[in-house]
Amino acid sequence: MFDDVLKEVEEKCREERIPMLGPEKAKFVANCVEKAKPSLIVECGTAIGYSGLWMLRVLKNIGHGRLITIEIDSNRAEQARTSFKNAGVDDLVDSRIGDAQKILKSITDPVDFLLLDNNFDNYFPCFQAIESQLTNPATVLADNVGIGADAMADYLEHVRSHYESETHWFDINLPWVKKDAIEVSIYRR
Ligand SMILES: C[S@@+](CC[C@H](N)C(=O)[O-])C[C@H]1O[C@@H](n2cnc3c(N)ncnc32)[C@H](O)[C@@H]1O
């Protein structure tokens, strides 16, 4: 059941050119979640739930942790909610609709895993909006740091100069991009 939902979501993203991590980067993100075993993941940019499904599968398998995922497009967020329910992981996810920068400020629980995957120029404002809730240490992932480097230069300069931070490149088989990178930073106070 879970695999069927994930397959449907991936196909829909490819057909309708809805942005998603794609399997190459999603496997990497899932491995990062498995390694970190987070109590609370926050994701900026749900789209229709592709990356969310990959992370929720890990949380379900390890029996620990939950996800708050934020999407500004209500239609996409509703589709993601339906997929989370159909995949049987809706009890592990809180899907919020609105501007990530604003919604992040309402999160009061400690956040030990952050995935930035919304509009590129919002990465640094989003990081700053949730920084007070980040645990010490916290795992912070930023997608599209290859194709979006210019628009998120402030964010990249900050994490690379303040924290242990690595850029991981991927060959990707998506209709709209063939090579991109994810930045993994270990936030420490
Ligand atoms: C790259 S897609 C997310 C892909 C998703 N993480 C996945 O891999 O399946 C970026 C999403 O961020 C959303 N977005 C853009 N600006 C946003 C904002 N300020 N707050 C929340 N979501 C935003 C877009 O509507 C879009 O659906």
PDBQT file of the ligand as one rigid body, heavy atoms in Angstrom, charges set to zero:
ROOT
HETATM    1  C1  LIG A 201      10.790  21.913  -4.478  1.00  0.00    +0.000 C 
HETATM    2  S1  LIG A 201       9.113  21.892  -4.019  1.00  0.00    +0.000 S 
HETATM    3  C2  LIG A 201       9.090  20.803  -2.650  1.00  0.00    +0.000 C 
HETATM    4  C3  LIG A 201       9.327  19.400  -3.029  1.00  0.00    +0.000 C 
HETATM    5  C4  LIG A 201       9.085  18.398  -1.922  1.00  0.00    +0.000 C 
HETATM    6  N1  LIG A 201       9.904  18.668  -0.768  1.00  0.00    +0.000 N 
HETATM    7  C5  LIG A 201       9.357  17.001  -2.426  1.00  0.00    +0.000 C 
HETATM    8  O1  LIG A 201      10.533  16.642  -2.559  1.00  0.00    +0.000 OA
HETATM    9  O2  LIG A 201       8.398  16.280  -2.721  1.00  0.00    +0.000 OA
HETATM   10  C6  LIG A 201       8.935  23.474  -3.300  1.00  0.00    +0.000 C 
HETATM   11  C7  LIG A 201       7.565  23.722  -2.701  1.00  0.00    +0.000 C 
HETATM   12  O3  LIG A 201       7.684  24.847  -1.827  1.00  0.00    +0.000 OA
HETATM   13  C8  LIG A 201       6.494  25.579  -1.883  1.00  0.00    +0.000 C 
HETATM   14  N2  LIG A 201       6.782  26.927  -1.375  1.00  0.00    +0.000 N 
HETATM   15  C9  LIG A 201       7.320  27.975  -2.058  1.00  0.00    +0.000 A 
HETATM   16  N3  LIG A 201       7.463  29.026  -1.231  1.00  0.00    +0.000 NA
HETATM   17  C10 LIG A 201       6.995  28.652  -0.022  1.00  0.00    +0.000 A 
HETATM   18  C11 LIG A 201       6.861  29.291   1.235  1.00  0.00    +0.000 A 
HETATM   19  N4  LIG A 201       7.254  30.557   1.396  1.00  0.00    +0.000 N 
HETATM   20  N5  LIG A 201       6.350  28.604   2.260  1.00  0.00    +0.000 NA
HETATM   21  C12 LIG A 201       5.960  27.300   2.109  1.00  0.00    +0.000 A 
HETATM   22  N6  LIG A 201       6.056  26.638   0.950  1.00  0.00    +0.000 NA
HETATM   23  C13 LIG A 201       6.561  27.295  -0.105  1.00  0.00    +0.000 A 
HETATM   24  C14 LIG A 201       6.083  25.510  -3.354  1.00  0.00    +0.000 C 
HETATM   25  O4  LIG A 201       4.700  25.754  -3.515  1.00  0.00    +0.000 OA
HETATM   26  C15 LIG A 201       6.502  24.089  -3.725  1.00  0.00    +0.000 C 
HETATM   27  O5  LIG A 201       5.405  23.208  -3.663  1.00  0.00    +0.000 OA
ENDROOT
TORSDOF 0
